[in-house]
């Protein structure tokens, strides 16, 4: 079994509908493409207690935890303090981050100095393409909430998360899900290490159902794929993607 992950999206603005969350969608795609199974996405408010509890739980359950949001200089940026609380450590000023900020901004105000805070014992993960390091504490990767910054950091550091690839095949059908379901159930029973999903598509002229097959085992995937194709009628099959 590959590594598993959880994503925690932090921000009152997400829960109130003021801002749309694009970060979990992006990270879900990237994690899947790198062989990591995303098991849960949680959206929580800018609350120290709520963040601490969720991070603590996720850290115990998953190999990787990714947080997004709440690491700026303002009063509602409490993620660092909350993650520190989750692991019973204090937030401290990291000298490397402090020096970096001073070089860019000169004498630091209390608000600017807050950007140098990390949970005591945290690591800084960097790359030549990044202007500011990513903070990592144990198995928790602390990302900014701004999508452009999050994506830049993720792309720069994604080699850390590389696991055996998940192989994927898609079948597009012009058939109802209820008619295809018995065929899918047979394949599911036979190939327990192949994950199969079916997704009805509304208002599409070309096809009405997309079936996906995915597995870490490419041999089992190919066998399940051929088995399913052979059980489908020629009239229902629109196209496949391998």
N, C-alpha and C positions, 0 to 999 in steps of 0.2 A: 504493500500500500504506500502511495506517495504521501508527501507532506500535506498537512491541512492548515487552513488559515481562516481568520476572522477579521472583519473590517468594522471599525467603529467610527462613525461620522459624528462629529461634535459641532453643535451650533444651534442656538435658538432660532436663527434665521432660516434654517432648514425646516425645523418643526413648525414654524409659523407660515411657511409657504412664501416667504419674502425672497428666498434664493433657492434655485433648483440644484439638487445634488447631482453633479456629473462625475464626481470623483469615484464613487463606488462602482459605477458602470464601467469606467475606464479601468480601474484596478481589477475588477472581476475578469474582464477580457484578458488583461495582461497576465494575471495569475494563471488562468486556464491555459494560455499559450505557453507558459513555462512549466506546466506539469503540476501545478499546485491546486488542490481542490479547495475552493472557497465554500465554507460550511455555513457561515452566518454573516449577515450585515445588520448592524445595530445603529440607529440614529438616536442620539441622546442630547439633552440640553447642556448649556454651559454651567454645569453644576459640579463642584468639586466632588461631592459625595457620589453623585451618579456616575461620573467618569471613573472615579477610583474603583467603585464596585464593579463596573463593567470591564475595565481593564484587568482587574485582578481575576475575574472569572474567565475572561478570554485567554489570558496568559496561561492559565492552568489547563485549558481545554485544547488549545491549538498550538501548532508548531510555530506559526508566525501570526503576529497581531499587527495590524496597520491602523493607526489613528490618523484622522484628518481634521484639522481645524484647531483653533484655540491656542496658538502659540505666538501671537503677536504682542504688542506693547500695551494694549488697552486693558481696562479693568475686567472685561469679560473673557480675557484670554487666560484661562486657568488650567489648561491641560498639563503643563509641566508640574504645577503644584499638585494636581490630582493624581498624576502617575506616581509622583514621589510618595504621596499618601498611600497609594495602592500597595506599595512595596515597603512601607514603613521606613522610608529614608526621607531626608530633607532635600529641598531644592538648594542648589549651590551655584555660585558663579563659576563658569568654566573659564579658566585663564586664556585658553586658545580663542574661544569665541569673543571674549572681552577684548583681547588684543586686536582681533580682526575688526571688530566694530569701531574701536578707537582709531584705527588707521583710516577707516572710511568716514567717520563722523566726528573725530576729535573728542573733546571732553563729553562724556555721556551723561545724559539726564537719567533720573531713576527709571523713566519709561524705556529709554533706549537700553539701559543696563539690563532690564528684564529680558531682553532678547538673548542675553548670554547665560540665562538660567538653564540648568539641566538637573535631572534627578541625580543625587549623589551616587557616583559609580557608573554613570552613563558613558557610552562610547560615542565618538564622533566618526561618522562614516563619510568619506569624501571621495571625490573624483576630479580629474583635471577639468572637466566640463562644468563643475559646480562652483558658483561664487560663494555659497554658504553651505557648510556641512549639514548632513542629516543626523539627527540625534537618535540613538538606539539605546534602549535599556532592556537588558536581557533579551527576550524574544519580541519586544515591542518596538516597532519602527514608527517614529513620530513625524508625520508629514504635515506640511502647511495645508490650509484649507483652500487657498487660491489655486484653481485648477491648473493654470499655466505653470506655476511653481511646482506643484505636486508632480505633474507629468515629467517635467525636466529632471527632477530628482529621481523619479522612478526609472526613467529610461537610463539614467547614468548608473544606477545601482542594481538594475535588474539581474545582472550576472550573479549576484549573491543568492537569488531565489531559484536558480536553474535546477530543475528536477527532471527525471525522465519524462519525455514528451507524451502528452495525451493525444492519441490518434483519433481523427474524426472523419466520419462519412455522413453524407446527407442524401436523403431520397425525397423527391418532390412528387406528390401524387395528386391526381384528380379523383379523390374518393373520400367518403365520410370516415371520420375517426372511428365510429362505432363498427363499421365493416372491417376496418383494418385491425382493430383491437385484438381479436382472437389470434391473428397471425403474429402480432407483436408479443402477445403473452406466451406463445409457444417458443419464440426465440429467446425471450427473457428467461424462461425456465431452463433452456438448454445451455445458454451462455451466461453464467452467473457473473463473470468478470467483464461483461460488456454492458454499459449503461445505455438504455434506449429511451428516447423521449419522442412524443408526438405532439405537434402543435398546429391546431386548426388555423388557417389563414383566411380572414374575411375579405371580401371585395377584391379578390385577385382573379384576373381573367385566365391566368396560366395554370395555376394549381390551387388546391384547397387544403392541402395538408403537407406539412414538412415533418419528416421522420429523421431523427439524428441517432447515430450509433457512435459511441466513444469508448475507448479503452486504452490502458497502458500496454496491453498485449496486442500487437498488430496482427499476429496470426489468428487469434480468437476473433478479432474484429473483422478480418477479411472473411472468415468462415461464417460468422453471423450475418454479415452483409450479403454474401452470396445465398445463404439459406433464405433470408427474407426476400431477396429479389426473386428467387425461384418460386416463392409462394404467392407473389403478386400477379394479378392479371396484366397482360400487356397493355390493355386499354387504360388502366389506371395510372401507369407509370409515365411521368412527364420527363424527368431527367434525374441524374444523380451527380453528386459532387464527391470526389475522392481526394 
